[in-house]
Structures are given as C-alpha cells and as structure tokens.
Amino acid sequence: MSSQRYDKAFHLAVDLGAGSGRVVLGRFGEADLLSREVHRFTHPIARSAGHLRWNSRHIFGEIKQGIRNACEASRDLGGQIVSLGVDSWGVDYALLDQSGALLEEPVCYRDDRTLGRMEEVFALVPRREVYGRTGIQFLALNTLYQLFAHARGDGLPPGTHRFLMTSDLFHYLLGGQPCAEYTNATTTQMVNARTGEWDGELLDALGLPAAIMPVIVPPGACLGTLKPSLQSEISAPPITIVAPATHDTACAVVGTPLEEGWAFLSSGTWSLLGVERTDPLINDASYRLNFTNEGGAFGTFTFLKNVAGLWILESCRKQWKERGVLIDYGALARAMEELPDSPGLINPDDQRFFNPPDMLGEVQSSLRDSGLPVPGDQVAISRVVLDSLALRCSQVVEHLEVLIGTRVPGIHIVGGGSRNEYLNQATADACGRPVLAGPVEATSLGNLMVQAIASGRFASLADARAFVKWHLPGRPYTPRARSRWQDLRKQFDLITGAHDGA
C-alpha cells in the first residue's frame, strides 16, 4: 500500500464492552494517527425467560448506526473504509439454527446459572486435567461451565446447529463466515492450549456437542464482505470484514506499546494483569495460583490473572448518583490524596463483590467483618476500593515473577482505568515499580492495528506498536512512599489471607 493510500484508507473498530459499546474510525497515515469515536451506546442486560440476557438485536442496530456514521465521516475526510472488525468481552455465546437464525438471546456471564456447576464438571473431568488441557484459569463464568449449565439445566434449544462467541455472532450478522476467532475462543476453557483447536475429548467427556463448534481462525483472517443488503441499508461500500483479536483483552494487549519484560494491566470493569509470551505456561505453580494462558495475536499468549477492577467503584458511584450525590473523578482524586491514611481495605476478589444488589452496603459490610471502621462518605469508600485494587495488583505481580522466573521491571496500564490518576499512582506505589499509563483506547487501537497489519500497512506487530508509541507515548508514574505501602500490604495480606484466587 503506497503512502498516499495510507492517508485515504480507514479501518473501523466495533468495540463491545459488557454493557456499552463504541464504534471507532481509524487511520494510520504516513505521518499521523487518527482515532475518532463516531458512535457510542449502552446495552444493559435484562432478565428474560428466566435468565439475565443481552439484547443482541439492539446491539446489532447500534453497530449498523455506527457503521453509517463512520462512512459519512470517512467521506468527509476524503477517504474510504476498507475493513472493519468487532471485538467484545469474552466467555458469552449465542446459539443458531441451521438457517443461521438466533435461537434465543445470549445469557450474560453474571447470571447465576453456573452456581455449583464447576463441581459437577470436575466430577466428570478432574480440575487439574481441565487446566492441563486448556491452561485457562478457573472462573465460574467461563463458557465451559455456562454451556454445561445450559445443557444440564434448560437444555440446548431444539435445532441448535452452531455455537458462536459474541464478536463472531456480529461478524456473521454483518456478512462474515460463521467461525470462532482464536483469542476469544480460548476464553471458553474449551480450546486445547497446545493444539489451538477445540478439545474434543474434553467436550465429549462432559456430554457437550463438539459438532456445533465452528472452525477456529487466527486474528487478521478475512471473513468476507459486508452484506449487499446492509450496504444498501446504511449507505456503505463493500467493506472487508477482518477478525481482529476479538477478545477485548487480547486487543488491548495488541494496542499496548510494551517495553521489554514489562507487565500489562488492562484496567476497566475487570483488571487483567500479566505478560505477553510466545508459549503457554502450564505447570503445578500456575495451576495453584490460577493464572491463565489466553490466546494472543500473531503467535502470542497473554499469561495473566483476571482480578477485580473498577466494577466495585463504578457500582458504588451508580448508587451515589441515584441518591443525587456524586463527586466528579478529578475532585475525588484530589480529595483521596488529602486523606492522611488509608481508611481501610477489602479483598476485591471476594465473591461477595461479583454482583450484589447493594455494592456500597457490601463494601461497608466487608470492612465491618474485618473489624475495621466503616466510613460512609464517597472519598473514604473510594479510597478503600482503589487502595485495595492497587495492593491486589502487587500480590499478582509477585506471583507473576515467581511463575516466569524473572523480575517485572514495570507495568503498562491501558484502558479506561488508565484515566484514573489516583489508581495509577497507587499501583506504582503498591507495586514499587514505574507505571506508564495509556493509551486509554488501547482496545479499539488494537482492533484497528490488527486490521492494518492484515492490509499490509504494517509488516508486523512490532512495527505497529512502534508507530503507536511514537504518537501516544503515555504518562509515567514513579513509585513513592514505599515504607507506608509495605505496611499496607501486610494488612492487606492478613485481610485476604494472602489471597491467590485458587
């Protein structure tokens, strides 16, 4: 692709989070990087037919609106969209009949249908064997337990012919072939970490139908072209559909200009903390510490720990907002800094914080259970949560170093949480390592980067990352007050029981 074409070729990232989505138009020009959000929307879960479900029809309508907006914007900028790709949260899936029709709305991973199902699975296939095959951490929300619960509970719908992960569903609806992109497929805990294919022996042992599983394709695969009917409906050209690293974490890691040896921290609703590797790390220690080997782009693995993120604080802020009292993030950060001491600590990975009806009350109850003072104001509660998240990261970094056998020299924080200056500094302080924050939009950038590599704009992931680093250098944070944070870490270890999540 010539340099002149670089400035006229646009890519489109559809980035679906668990509750909101956005559509981002991007261009990697000869001398500039353009990333413009052209549409943003929400898509909350709702209870229907006995379960918490996503509204895929609503989401698809918003995706189409985003593509329409993007086409108009690209024309205004004198270019044309050459490709698009969808990334999404992991683990959730849809079931289609032989005609390709959706049989029922997908169930959300926060539904309670998996309660007790992990134990039933391990009665059929030992826990250690599941990890040895897949290398994936144990979370009740994993697709393996969702699909097992689906089959053993309500039963798979009559006529079930095809299983598709969330991002794959929307690629298919747009005109792409029905398939499973590798990075998101690995989040199911049903892919063999060594072969990169569905683990048929595991599925057979659990009575799950391997025949409904689609072919697995790598990031960068061309899936087809936008349907002619959609081209007409939304005034779009015949855009090529390219599978990015469709798991949003894998996209965020692609979009992180990592320094050699540094850990990444994708900070948002969840915190995903780990390192990029070229091979899986599956042994007794990684099993005991419950680390995961999720598929990455271009021959990589994201070896990480899935821990609590900003879900706890955002849930508290939602309750404060409902009460008509909410401090903006800037003022909140300044007020937290002014507190002389940490008001208290919680174990953010405690199951009690997964989806309680009253998150604020749950945080206060946790403090009470630990024999700590129970603050009621926003500033103190927010600092309790953020200090605890930073200290949990320090635990995970130490575990990570033991597993990989080398020191982690720094942490690169990306995603929405990288805007939180207090948490960035607290993470540097608690971990005793430098932190680099940004880009905020690493997930959509990673999506766009995979498309650009597939189109020939960049020769490799390293080239694409170097380009992004030049244009988006990030903000540094230096660790400070080490002795105070070491004391807090001792308190945190007592509260969590040196929690390792296993």
Summary of the structure (lengths in Angstrom):
residues: 502
radius of gyration: 22.2
end to end distance: 48.6
largest distance: 65.7
contacts: 1803
relative contact order: 0.12
helix: 43%
strand: 20%
